[in-house]
Amino acid sequence: MLQSRYLTEEDLADFGFKALGRNVRISSDARIYGPENISIGNNVRIDDFTILAAIGGWITLGDYVFLARNTHLSAALGIEMRDFSGTAGNVIIYSSSDDYSGESLTAQAVPKEYTRQTGGPVIVGRHVLLGAATTVIGPCDIGEGCSVGSMSLVRDDLPPWGIYAGIPARRLKERSRKLLALETRLVRQKGG
């Protein structure tokens, strides 16, 4: 039976990340493309079958970021996930997409001069949680403290501290800010 493991600090040093923090745990079954364009903060965990694709783009992961199994970050135009943000399984974030208008060809196999990309950077704010099988398409800024329910579609900015769900994601109610006191306690206890 094949068994994944978390890569060691020595393994991760050999990847050539743009920046790499402390206590970073990345599954041996994750896939990393364009590590020179990826910055990873402290206390980050990236689970099995996750894909970080930053060829020609960039990815920045803050401190205490968690990417659950099968998360896919396609970052041709940039993705930033700020401190304490995370995903449940099967979340996909696209900063760009093919232009489906019919005015250009589509697909990765077609030379770039025949295609056109649409989109823009995706910013996932502090304390944002993206529920299972959610899709995010840039450009968008998901405000601090948002939680997005499972199987939602995010295509626009989401104002802070809301609970959102649906296709497209709509604000359902306010999210509690009590977690900020827990963050303060954790940072004091662990020193950042």
ROMI-171394 format. One record per residue (C-alpha): x, y, z. Coordinates in steps of 0.02 Angstrom, whole numbers, padded with zeros to 5 digits, always signed. Layout:
// residues N
XYZ...
This chain:
// residues 192
+00000+00000+00000+00064+00173-00044+00065+00297+00097+00092+00483+00087+00195+00580+00214+00233+00761+00252+00393+00820+00169+00540+00865+00282+00616+01039+00296+00762+00975+00192+00643+00912+00056+00553+01080+00052+00716+01179+00045+00757+01090-00118+00595+01147-00202+00658+01325-00229+00509+01420-00157+00514+01609-00166+00492+01610+00024+00464+01470+00149+00416+01492+00331+00435+01379+00483+00329+01228+00527+00268+01202+00348+00192+01032+00314+00163+00983+00133+00104+00810+00082+00216+00707-00028+00062+00684-00138+00038+00871-00169+00093+00945-00336+00190+01109-00349+00215+01201-00514+00319+01361-00518+00386+01355-00339+00495+01507-00375+00331+01607-00382+00260+01537-00220+00283+01613-00046+00227+01512+00105+00213+01581+00282+00231+01495+00450+00124+01353+00517+00049+01306+00348-00020+01134+00305-00053+01072+00128-00136+00901+00115-00141+00760-00013-00179+00790-00197-00174+00979-00181-00108+01073-00333-00019+01241-00324+00005+01304-00502+00100+01469-00512+00187+01459-00680+00180+01636-00747+00083+01694-00593+00106+01697-00405+00039+01622-00245+00061+01695-00071+00004+01595+00080+00005+01684+00248+00029+01609+00421-00084+01470+00485-00157+01433+00313-00233+01261+00283-00265+01184+00112-00369+01025+00125-00355+00877+00007-00387+00909-00177-00376+01098-00162-00320+01174-00328-00245+01348-00339-00227+01400-00521-00135+01565-00506-00091+01632-00679-00145+01807-00622-00107+01786-00436-00184+01714-00278-00156+01773-00100-00225+01681+00051-00200+01785+00208-00169+01725+00386-00287+01597+00463-00379+01564+00300-00416+01391+00237-00508+01274+00122-00610+01117+00144-00586+00976+00019-00604+00999-00169-00597+01190-00171-00538+01267-00335-00474+01445-00352-00443+01512-00528-00366+01684-00548-00392+01670-00736-00498+01576-00858-00505+01554-01045-00614+01679-01137-00768+01578-01186-00843+01713-01300-00786+01623-01458-00670+01765-01507-00517+01659-01467-00468+01478-01452-00469+01391-01283-00368+01258-01193-00191+01241-01129-00136+01144-01283-00167+01294-01398-00023+01419-01422-00047+01577-01316-00060+01694-01466-00226+01610-01512-00302+01619-01337-00361+01755-01219-00371+01750-01030-00499+01839-00922-00494+01864-00734-00376+01941-00608-00299+01917-00437-00395+01826-00301-00372+01887-00122-00435+01773+00016-00441+01878+00175-00390+01834+00352-00500+01704+00437-00590+01658+00276-00653+01480+00263-00701+01408+00093-00821+01260+00108-00802+01094+00017-00811+01098-00173-00822+01288-00182-00757+01371-00341-00683+01546-00341-00649+01638-00506-00550+01800-00507-00539+01942-00497-00613+01949-00323-00575+01998-00145-00654+01888-00013-00659+02001+00139-00590+01961+00311-00690+01839+00414-00803+01772+00276-00858+01592+00273-00922+01519+00111-01036+01367+00113-01002+01206+00020-01024+01198-00168-01036+01387-00189-00974+01495-00333-00881+01656-00293-00855+01775-00440-00867+01944-00355-00797+02031-00201-00874+01975-00037-00886+02107+00101-00805+02058+00267-00878+01954+00408-01021+01873+00315-01081+01695+00294-01109+01662+00109-01175+01516+00007-01250+01477-00163-01221+01495-00349-01176+01636-00354-01129+01656-00170-01248+01772-00077-01234+01842+00099-01345+01746+00219-01299+01828+00385-01159+01902+00491-01016+01792+00553-00960+01804+00734-00796+01891+00771-00763+01793+00931-00626+01699+00840-00519+01857+00846-00497+01834+01034-00441+01655+01002-00315+01718+00873-00245+01840+01001-00228+01703+01131-00144+01584+01006-00019+01716+00948+00025+01761+01128+00047+01579+01175+00145+01525+01019+00234+01688+00984+00164+01712+00809
